Structures are given as C-alpha cells and as structure tokens.
Amino acid sequence: MGVERVDYCSDDEYEQALQEEAASWERSYQHSQEPDIVPCFRCNGQMYWEANEPEGNICPECREKEQGKS
C-alpha cells in the first residue's frame, strides 16, 4: 500500500490545509465529548452542567420537588 504524497504550491496553501485539518478535528472532538458533570446546587448529587452560576445547576429531581411545592 502506497503513501499518498501531497505537494503544495506555496507555504500559504500548506498553512491553510493545516488549519482546515485542525478545525475539522476540533469539530469532531467536540461532538464526541460528554457534558461536564457538576454537583446539584440543592442536593449535591451529580448532574450534567447547565449554567455558569452554581445556583443554576439544579438536578431534575430537585426541580420537580421545587415545582411541586408551588
């Protein structure tokens, strides 16, 4: 099995190809990652990250309990 050789006419074309490859890899890597796990603000149980502020990270169980009180 042979190795494919790619020749670029200029350094700019080579740099552009490297940037496109890096961007493509980053897009595929981001899609394969799971969201961060953070503690629930109410019960301290594990949940997926939802908000930048800790008060915004409330697990579904605590959210249901809170809505049941209203």
Beta strands, then each sheet from edge to edge (+ up, - down):
strand 1: 37-39
strand 2: 46-48
sheet 1: 1+ 2-
end
